[in-house]
Amino acid sequence: MRESDGVAGNPVELRARMEQDGYLYLPGFFDWNAIRDVRKEICRVLAKEGLLDSSHPITAAIASPGATVEFRPDIIRSGAPRKALEKIIYGPQAMEFFTAFLGGEATHYDYTWLRAIAPGKGTYPHCDVVFMGRGTKNLYTAWVPLGEIPLTVGGLILVEGSHKHEATREGYCSHDVDTVCANVPGHKPMEDAGYVDFGAISQDIQAVRKQVGGRLLTAREFGMGDVLIFSVYTVHGSLDNQSNEIRLSSDSRYQLASEPLDERWVGENPPGHGGASVRELIC
C-alpha cells in the first residue's frame, strides 16, 4: 500500500489520495506506548477467560490450545480497556485529523468494533456500506492494529480500485444486511441477489480481485501506532492468521457531524444488527 504518513498534515492531498486509492495508510500515526497500554488491558481480559497460553507473557497474546475467539466488542464497552482505547481513537489527535480531512467538524459512531482473531481463517471480503449505509455515505473506517502484525498473523487486505468499481457499487453495495423480504418469508434481498447472508461480497477474495481488476494490497507488517483509513466502498478483508497469536485490532467510524448517522451504531447502547434494526422490503 502507498504510505501517506508524510502528508498527514495536508488535508487537500489526503482527500486526493482517498479519491484515487480508496484508502490512507498512516504508519506510526498514534503513540506506540498508548497502543501498547490498550493491548495490555485487552490481553488481561483474554487471560482471565483462559484464552491465552499462560506459559508466555500476557501481552504476547499467544492463544491457548484450541482457543476460539473472533469478535469481542464487549471487552471495550466498559472499564480500563474502553478508557485506554477511546483515549486514542476518539481523542483530540484523531478527531482533529478527521475534522481537517473531512473539511468540517467530525464525529464518530458510539459503537466500537474489536477483533481478537484466533489462529485460523481471516475475515471474508466485504464493503462496510452494507452494514452501515443508512446514514451518510461520506463515512470512513479507521482500522488500528493493536500489536505488531506481520503477514503470518493476518493483517487487513484491500482490493485495489474497488471503491470505484461501478458494478460493485451499483450491485453489492446497494444492499443492507438488515433487510428482509416482507412478501417472501424467509428471504433476504442480499441472498436473493447471490450474496451470503452475513454480508460478504464473496468467500473468494481472488475472484473479487479478478472481477475488479486491481491488485490485493496490504503491508509487509502493520505496527503499533499505524492506522489504515478507507471508504465504505473499499472492498477489504483480512489474511488468515497462520500464527499461534491472537490478532488484536479495532475498527472505528468517522463522518461529518452535520450529516445523518446510521441509527444502528449511535447512542448509549447502540442496537446494532438484527431485532428492531431489521427493515422489510417488497422483493
N, C-alpha and C positions, 0 to 999 in steps of 0.2 A: 504494500500500500504506500501511497505517497504520504510523506510526513509533512505536517503543517505546523509544527511547533515554532518554526522560525517566523511565521506570520500570525501568531496567536493574538497579537495586538492590533491587527489590521482587519477590521470587520468587512471592508469592501472586498479584499482579497479572499477572505474566508467565505463570503457569500458566493463569489465567483467559483471557488473550488467546490463548494457544495453543489452548485448548479451543474458543474461539469462532471464531478465524480460521484455525487450522492453520499459522500462521507467526508469527515475530517478526522485524521489520526494525529493526536497530540501527545507524543511521548513526554513523560516527565511533567505533565501539567499540574498534578496535585503533589502535595508534600509526601515524600516517601514514608516518613515517620508516622504521619497521620493515618495513612493506609495500613501500615503495619499494626497500629493500635486497633483499627477496625477488625483486621484479620484475627488478632489475638482474642478479642471479645467473642467473635463468632465461633472460633475454634474451642473456646471454653464450653460453649453450649453443646457443640457436637461431641466433645469429650465426655460430658456428663451423660449424654444419651448413649454412650458406648459405641459411637460410630468411628472413633479414631483408635489407631493402634497405640496402646499405652507404652510400647517399647521405644517409641520415637517422641521427640519433643512435640508438644501440642501444636505449635504453630507450623510444624511441617505438614500437618493435615493429612497424614498417611492413613488411609482407610483401614478399618479393622476388617478381618477376613469376612467376606460375604456381605459387607455393608451395602445397603441400597438407600440412596438419597438423591434428590434431584432439585426440587423446587421448594424453598424454605423461607418464604417471606415472613412467616410467623416469628422467626428469630429476631427480625429487626423492627418489629412493631412496638416494642417497648424496651425499657431498661437500658443498660450500658451499650449493647450493640446498636440500638437505634440512635442514641445520642451521639455515639462516635461517628457513625456513617453520615447522618444528616448534617453534622457539623461540616462535612466535606462537600457532599453533593448538593446541598441546599444552602450552603454558607455563602458569604459575600463574594468570594472568588468566582464560584460557579455562576451565581445569579448576575454578577456584573458582566461576566463573559457573555451570557446569553442575551442580556439586555443590549449589549453592543452588537452582537451578531444579528439579532432579530430587528434591531433598529427601533426599539421601544421597550417599555417595561415588560420584563419577563416574569412568568410564573411557572409553577411546576405541578404535576399531579401529586396528590397526597399519598397515593399508593406507591410503594417502592418494591421492586422485584428483586429477590435474592436467589441466586442459584448456587447450590452446593452439589456439584456433579461428581458422583462416584465413578470409578473406572467403568467404562462401557460406552454405549452409543452416545453420540452427540445429539444436538437439537436439529430437527429437520428444518429445511429451508422454508422461510415464510417472510411476509411483509407485515409490519406492525399495524398497518391501516385496517386490516380485517379484524383486529382485536380492539382498536381504539379509534375508530373513524367517525364517531358520532359528533365530535366537536370539530374544531379547525383541522384542516389537513396540513397546515403550516406547523407541524409538530415534529419534534426531534428527540431521538433516543440518545442517551449517554450511557455507553457500556463501560464500566470501570472494573478492571481486573483487580481482585483483592489478594494479589500474590504474584509471584513470577510464573508466567505461563508460557513455557516453550511448546513447540508443536505437539509433543507427545502428551501433554496434559489437556490439549483440546481447546484452543482459543477460538475466537469468533472468526468467521469466514464470510466474505461478501461476494456477490455475483456482480462483476464489473458491468456498469451501464444499465443495470436492471431498473433503476429509478426512472429511466427514460423509455423503457420498452413499452410501446403502445399497447400491444396485445395483453401484456401482463396488467397494465394499469386499467384497461377497459374491461378485462375479464376477471381474473382472480381478485384484483384489488377493489373491485366494485362490491364485494361481498362483506357480510358481517357475520361472524361466527355465532352471534346470539340471535339469529333469526330462524324461525320455523315456518313451515307451510300450514296456514290455517285451514286450507281446503283439502290437504292431503296429510292426514295424521301420520306421524312417524317420519315425515320427510323434512329435510332441510335444504334450502336453496343451494348452499355450498356443495353439499353432497350430490344433489341432482345435477350440478354443473361439472361434476367429476373430480372434486377435491375431497380430501379426507376430512372427517368431521372435526378434528382437533385443530384445523386452521392452516396446516402446511400447504404450500403450493404444490409440493411433490415430496415423495420419500427418497428421491434420487436427485441430488444436487447437480450431478454431472449432466443429467438430462435437462435441467433448467439452464445450466450454463450453455449447452449447445443451442437451446431454443433462443436464448437472449443473444448469444454470440460473443460475450465477453469472457474474460478470464476469471478464475477463482482467486480472490485476494485475501491475504492475511499478513501477519507479521511473523518474522522468524522467532521472536519471543516478545510477548507482552510483559511489561514490568509494572511493579507497584508505583503508582503515580501516573500511569498512562490513562488516557481516555479516548474512546472511539465514538464519534458522534455521527449519526446517519439519519436520513429521512425515513418517513413511514412507508415510502415506496421502494426502498432499497431491499432487495432480497438478501437475507442473511441466515446463517445457522451457526453451528459450531462443529469443529472436528471431533472425532471420537477421542475419549480420554483413554489413552493406552498406557497410562502410568499407574502407580499404586496410590496416587494422591487424590484427595477430593478437591476439585477445581472450584474456587470461590470467585464470584463476580456479582455485581449489581447492575440493574437497569433502572434508569430514572428518565422521566419525560418532561420536556420544556416547550413552552409556547408563549406567544404574546398574551399578556393579561387582558387585553381588550377583546380577544377573540373567544368564541364559545369553547367550553371544555366538555369532554366526554364524561357524562354523569356517573359512569361506572367506576371512575378512578379518583373521585374527589369527595371530600367530606371527612368527618372524624372516623367513620367506619365505611369506607368505600364498598359498595355492593359487589363489584367485580362481575364475573361471568355467571350466567345461569339465573334461576329464580326470577325475581322481578325485572331483571335486565333483558329477559327474552322478549323479542317482538315477533308478532305474527305478520306474515305476508301472504298474499294470494299468489300461488305458484302456477 
